[in-house]
Amino acid sequence: MRKILAFLLILTVLPTLAQPRHVNPEEVTSPSIDPQFLSSFYQLISSYIMSGNLTGSSDILNHLLNITAPPDIRYILSRFHELAYSENELLRAVYSNLKLARDLALRGDLNGSAAMLNDIYRSLAEANLTYIGLEDAAREVERRVGARAGLVLTAIAKMIGNCSAGASDLNETVRLNLTKTELNLSSLRTEAWVGDSVQLFGSLRANGTGLADRKVIIVADGREVGSSLTDINGSFSFNLTVPYKYVPSILIYAIFIPNGSDSLRYRSSVSNNVTLKLKYITPYINISVEPGNVTPGGNLSVNISSSIVNLNASIYVFDMLIKRVLSYYTAIGLRVPDNISEGPYKILVLSEPSGVVGPGREEASFYVRKIGIKIDVNIPSYMLALIPYKAKICVIGEGNRSIGPYAAKLSISSLSMETLSNSTCTNLSFSLPPLFPSGSLEARVLVIPNGTEFRQDSVSTYIVAINPIMVLVALLIPIAALLAYRHYRRPKLKVKPKIEEVPEVPKAVEEEKKPSYSESLKSDDPVVKEYIRAVMLVEKATGIQLMPHHTISEYAKIVASKLGDSSELFQRLSYLAEMRLYSSAEVDPSMARSIRTQLELKLGLKLPSI
Amino acid sequence: MRSYILLLLLLIALTLIAVTLVYPIRDDFSPLNPYWNGLEKFFDEKNASCLNLAAADTVDPSKNVILIIGPSTSFTSRDIQSLRIFLLRGGRVVLADDFGTGNELLTGLKVPLNLTGYLLSDPLINIGSPYLPIAYWGKRRIALNYATTLNSSKFRVIAQSSFFSYLDINQNGKHDENEPTGPFPVAVLVPYGPGELLVISDSSILINSMESRESNRDFTDFLLSGKTPLVDCSHFNMSKASMARNSLQETLYFLQSPEVKYSTALTIPWIVALLLIRNLKKMRGHR
């Protein structure tokens, strides 16, 4: 018993321990925000701002604008995040503009740099103004939420300070009256092989005079490749090794950035661009794929020819990467994956560059096609439920080829069955279930070949299903209704016999009816006569017959309960009859008559006189 | 006396049938449940119907989308094979599950993806509780309800949780140091041959109380892609009341078979006519 109780308890408790899958959103109450969790993000924002990653901090602040909070702190939190976000955006603009202004100043565009500085100062002033509101909001967040909003505040203050310092430095440089410098660059050659050496020449001048012993930086294809010092005439030369870039051409230029005391005298400058055409060998690669149409699981033969040998090549096909060293002719055998879908596919060959040999690229197309199947279904057009039937399904591939093992699935309305077969034709045995509805139905046969090279297909045909059970049910319904109707109609006719019909009983039958015991009693005594009449009345009223074995008092007792109020009269009359019969006492016959008359009146019955 | 007992039994039977039909179903994800945790609204609005997953291979992929929402019972090999065929015929399947048996299906279909089974919490971006987090579907927001996450690096992520979300592994309602933080993928698209499988790590986005929250309705339309939804009803845990109602419905289905329907339709007027004639005769007799 205890075990059963424990088991029931476990059964009751187990579902409550299961992971809930959802709650009613209407019934949840917004919990207060975890200050530590929020502080961890303020810490992250602060570190981003400090490291100059203002895009990162902007991203988090942007997310924080959408946070859900209880109504009492919602406003203060959203206000703080809004202010922090706008402050961050201002500083982000200042930070990037400052970089741009510095670049312009470096390139000698002091006017452009000065214009940008004006924007920077405007944004910084705005940031200072917002900071006051941000300070108040941060204080409130710390007080009411308990999150360390001060971290963000401190980081922003530091960033404002850094930007202001950077702007002041730049301002000093830009406002100084610096001398403009001119930098020229040239080359004797306009084209060169990759890896080759090219001599570059140039000069650095200020007001037409060459600047001696100044460092000039050479930039090729966007990368600093070296530097050179100017001679006494301000001229310089540089031996450039052409980078192994397999592009049509590269741009080369020189930069002069004043250093030390030069920064207070000269402006920086950038030379003209020198374009150098690059020469390299492009390998000729050709690919052919056989056959052009292939089935899943089939074999592909890929032939690659290359004009240059020993090239490292990467071959991409079916999400696979194959590495090969190419010779003049390279043959590769491939197997098409089984689970691949039909459609056009490509094979791509990329050869890696090596020295003066540049990269090679070639691709070829082929088509993966599944083999179609033809399904023949032989199924009876008319079917009876419960009778076993056979559907003959024959499947053959295109070109009369066998498709190997396959699954054939037959579905008729809700009935579905399947079979596995290895031969061209298969029989599927089935019978319509007992409650299957009759009617015209679609029988669909779906064939799923096991071999991935074959396409699955289906055919449909219409059959007429007749279910004798259901037809019987259809017939039984009206029959049952009719029987029920008749059954309930009969008793109603029985209970309402017409009283008048009673005399119609044949007389002969009535004559044969035995007289009751009371009717057979005869007496000359007037008191007993009255008693017999009273008995006949009581028999009529109660339906209880006086039997030969009854004594007078026994009969009076038996009928007493049925007579109700009249029983007293009958008992008095019974007593008078007993007195007269068994005690030879004198009894007044008029009294007996009077009692009988009263009884008649009380019972509302009257008998013909005896 | 006997007829009184019969009448009483008939009354009891009718009351039971009426109560079974009228008594509201409160099962999770039940299409007949009009309360917060049911799918009645979704079924009504999207004209969805129930499907037995074993018959998925017979569904027309050009017209229907199969939805498997919050499966609770195991998938048979027949279910999986049937669904695989539907997918290989170019069908779209949506699996929305969190703590159910969805991983069984993913394993069966050999999809290298699974539901982590850890509760997703977002204390900052939610619809009233950290366990009702908001996820981002592009720039739009979708509301989740006791969701988990997906561990997938291979497939296209359709929706992900916010930057502030984390996995509440020990379910203490607080972020602990070892608990990974978001964003986490909560909906991914898995190409499956010519078909596609959309896996969502929350089973509740379609329930009555969630379907109109944030952009959930738009997301549902995206999942259905204009096709008629067929919802797998063969993997829900059903209560006794639901089972009784289902049995009644099956009986009604039997009563709707052409034989029973037409035969009853013919018998009833006939019986009514007989009763009328009898009553008319009786009335004449009284006169």
Interface residues (C-beta under 8 A of the other chain):
Chain A: Q19 P20 R21 H22 V23 N24 P25 E26 V28 T29 S30 P31 I33 D34 Q36 F37 L38 S40 F41 D59 I60 H63 L64 N66 I67 T68 N339 S341 E342 K409 S411 S416 L435 P437 S438 G439 R444 L446 I448 Q456 N467 M470 V471 V473 A474 L475 I477 P478 A481 L482 Y485 R489
Chain B: D28 W36 N37 A54 A55 D57 T58 G70 I85 L88 R89 D98 F99 G100 L119 P123 L124 I125 N126 I127 G128 S129 P130 Y131 L132 I134 R141 A143 N145 Y146 S162 F163 F164 G173 K174 H175 G193 P194 S203 S204 I207 S209 M210 R213 F254 S257 P258 E259 V260 Y262 S263 T264 L266 T267 W270 I271 L274 L275 R278
